[in-house]
Amino acid sequence: MCSAHCLGLDESHLIQLPDSPHRLLPATAIAFMAMQQAALADGIELALASSYRSFARQLLIWNEKFTGLRPVLDADSRPLDVTTLNDEARIHAILRWSALPGTSRHHWGTDMDIYAPALLPSGQTLQLEPWEYSPSGYFAELTRWLDCHMREHGFCRPFAHDQGGVAVEPWHLSHSRESLRMSSLLTLEALAACLQQSAIAGKACILAQLPTLWQRYILPTLPTQV
């Protein structure tokens, strides 16, 4: 393993799940499939909305949000017009919900976004917003099951609490042991070099603020122990 794996620049560490387009680290895939079977035995169908995401894909998401081509939400999940903001404000608005390319935990093959298709009302599009997973949301049963059983299978929620940076994401699960291993490869220096060579929107402002962004949005979400 090297920094290219954790930055989303190399996919050679991943395997594809059976009958699925999703890719994960082998150990994470095995753990997820075991959890999936356990949930099914309890009447809950676990499905992946997202798994591995490359640097290129995260870069596309970032650039479309930065230029206003893709929706950006404020802290209360309401649409925000980023074209009215300066570069610094845009960066902070985007980082509330979307990771800086090179820092997404989805690059590692250890993290995933989970939902339960059978609980999604007919005609309703999956939003991946906190209210869907709340006690009054339609994924409340899924949330309760995960609260009780995800740790048995080695998973945790890295964005369970608002620490003043990234918003709460109750749908985002991470394989605790494997994510700790992958996060050890990520350094501020490697990230800076990667972004310097990229075509990321807002590059000058991002690089100028990178140590501050690292402290607020990246470091607090990195695993420290299993």
C-alpha positions in Angstrom: 0.0 0.0 0.0 1.1 3.6 -0.7 -0.3 7.1 -0.6 -1.7 6.7 -4.1 -4.2 4.1 -2.7 -5.5 6.5 0.0 -5.6 9.4 -2.4 -7.9 7.6 -4.8 -5.2 7.5 -7.5 -4.8 3.7 -7.5 -7.5 1.1 -7.5 -5.4 -2.1 -7.4 -6.2 -2.8 -3.8 -9.9 -3.3 -4.4 -12.2 -6.2 -5.3 -15.6 -6.0 -6.9 -18.6 -7.3 -4.9 -20.5 -10.3 -6.4 -23.3 -9.1 -8.8 -22.5 -5.5 -7.9 -20.7 -2.5 -9.4 -19.3 -1.6 -6.0 -15.7 -2.1 -5.0 -14.1 -2.4 -1.5 -11.0 -3.7 0.2 -11.2 -7.5 0.5 -11.5 -7.5 4.3 -14.1 -4.8 4.2 -16.1 -6.6 1.5 -16.2 -9.8 3.5 -17.3 -7.9 6.6 -20.0 -6.0 4.7 -21.4 -9.2 3.1 -21.6 -10.9 6.5 -23.4 -7.8 8.0 -25.7 -7.8 5.0 -26.7 -11.5 5.6 -27.2 -10.8 9.3 -29.5 -7.8 8.5 -31.4 -9.9 6.0 -32.0 -12.5 8.6 -33.6 -9.8 10.7 -35.8 -8.6 7.8 -33.7 -5.6 6.6 -32.1 -5.4 3.2 -28.8 -3.6 3.3 -27.7 -2.0 0.0 -24.8 0.3 -1.0 -25.5 3.7 -2.4 -21.8 4.4 -2.7 -18.6 2.6 -2.0 -15.2 3.3 -3.6 -14.8 6.6 -5.3 -11.7 7.7 -7.3 -9.9 11.0 -7.0 -11.1 11.8 -10.5 -14.7 11.2 -9.5 -14.4 13.3 -6.4 -12.7 16.0 -8.4 -15.6 16.1 -10.8 -18.1 16.4 -7.9 -16.0 19.2 -6.3 -15.6 21.2 -9.5 -19.3 21.0 -10.4 -20.2 22.1 -6.9 -17.6 24.9 -6.9 -19.0 26.3 -10.2 -22.7 25.9 -9.3 -23.4 23.0 -11.7 -24.2 20.6 -8.8 -26.3 21.5 -5.7 -24.6 22.6 -2.5 -26.5 22.6 0.7 -26.1 24.8 3.7 -25.8 23.6 7.3 -29.6 23.0 7.5 -29.7 21.0 4.2 -31.2 23.9 2.2 -29.9 24.7 -1.3 -27.2 27.4 -1.3 -26.2 29.6 -4.3 -22.4 29.3 -4.2 -22.1 31.7 -7.2 -22.7 34.5 -4.7 -19.8 33.5 -2.5 -16.1 34.2 -2.8 -13.7 31.3 -3.1 -13.0 30.9 0.6 -16.7 30.8 1.5 -17.4 28.3 -1.4 -14.7 26.0 -0.1 -16.1 25.9 3.4 -19.7 25.5 2.1 -18.7 22.5 0.0 -16.6 20.9 2.7 -19.6 20.7 5.0 -21.0 17.9 2.9 -18.3 16.8 0.4 -14.7 15.9 0.9 -11.8 17.6 -0.7 -10.5 15.3 -3.5 -7.7 13.2 -2.1 -9.3 13.2 1.4 -12.5 11.3 0.8 -12.7 8.2 2.9 -14.4 6.6 -0.1 -11.0 6.6 -1.8 -9.9 3.9 0.7 -12.2 1.1 -0.2 -13.2 0.9 3.5 -16.2 3.2 3.5 -19.7 3.1 2.1 -23.1 4.8 2.1 -25.9 2.5 3.3 -29.6 2.4 2.7 -32.5 -0.1 2.8 -34.3 -0.2 -0.6 -37.4 -1.8 0.9 -37.9 1.0 3.3 -37.7 3.7 0.7 -41.2 4.8 -0.2 -42.4 4.1 -3.7 -41.6 7.0 -6.0 -39.2 8.5 -3.5 -35.6 9.2 -4.6 -32.8 8.5 -2.1 -31.4 11.8 -0.8 -28.8 10.8 1.7 -29.8 13.5 4.1 -29.9 13.1 7.9 -33.7 13.4 8.2 -34.1 10.1 6.3 -32.3 8.2 9.0 -33.8 10.1 12.0 -36.3 8.4 14.4 -39.2 9.9 12.2 -37.5 9.1 8.9 -38.3 6.1 6.7 -34.9 4.5 7.4 -35.4 4.7 11.2 -35.5 0.9 11.4 -32.2 0.6 9.5 -30.6 3.1 11.9 -31.8 1.2 14.9 -30.4 -2.1 13.5 -27.1 -0.5 12.7 -26.9 1.0 16.2 -27.2 -2.5 17.6 -25.2 -4.6 15.2 -22.7 -2.7 13.0 -19.9 -2.9 15.6 -20.3 -6.7 15.7 -19.2 -6.7 12.1 -16.3 -4.2 12.6 -18.1 -1.0 11.3 -18.6 2.4 12.8 -20.0 5.8 11.8 -17.1 8.3 11.3 -19.5 11.2 10.9 -21.8 10.5 13.8 -21.2 13.8 15.5 -20.9 17.4 14.3 -17.4 18.6 15.3 -17.7 22.0 13.6 -16.6 20.8 10.2 -18.2 17.9 8.3 -21.9 17.4 8.8 -23.4 14.4 10.4 -23.9 11.5 8.0 -25.8 8.6 9.6 -25.6 6.6 6.3 -21.8 6.6 6.1 -20.2 3.4 7.5 -16.5 2.6 7.8 -14.7 -0.6 8.5 -12.8 0.4 11.7 -9.7 -1.7 11.4 -9.1 -1.3 7.7 -9.8 2.5 7.7 -7.2 2.9 10.4 -4.7 1.1 8.2 -5.5 3.2 5.2 -5.6 6.6 7.0 -2.0 6.0 8.1 -1.0 6.6 4.5 -2.6 10.0 4.2 -0.3 13.0 4.9 -0.7 16.7 4.5 2.4 16.8 2.3 1.1 14.0 -0.1 -2.3 15.7 -0.3 -0.7 19.1 -1.1 1.4 17.6 -3.9 -1.6 15.8 -5.3 -3.8 18.9 -5.4 -1.0 21.0 -6.8 -0.9 18.7 -9.9 -4.7 18.6 -10.2 -7.2 20.8 -12.1 -9.3 21.5 -8.9 -11.4 24.6 -8.9 -10.3 27.2 -6.3 -6.8 25.7 -6.3 -4.9 28.8 -5.2 -7.3 29.4 -2.2 -7.3 25.7 -1.3 -3.5 25.4 -1.2 -3.2 28.7 0.8 -5.6 27.4 3.4 -4.7 23.7 3.3 -3.2 23.4 6.8 -6.4 25.1 8.3 -8.7 22.9 6.2 -6.7 19.8 7.3 -7.2 20.7 11.0 -10.9 21.5 10.7 -12.3 19.1 8.1 -9.9 16.2 7.7 -8.0 15.5 10.9 -11.1 15.2 13.1 -12.6 12.5 10.9 -9.5 10.3 10.7 -9.6 7.1 12.8 -7.3 7.1 15.8 -8.1 3.6 17.2 -10.1 0.5 16.8 
